[in-house]
């Protein structure tokens, strides 16, 4: 039972970290797109 509990906790921790990285990536992607539009054709 303890093994299952630790597995569930580990899964939650990994999912939270993955979501955090995903949000960070999307934020950088949006900022990059904004800067690209601001510069115009190069």
Secondary structure, 3 states (H helix, E strand, C coil): CHHHHHHHHHHHHHHHHHHHHHHHHHHHHHHHHHHHHHHCCC
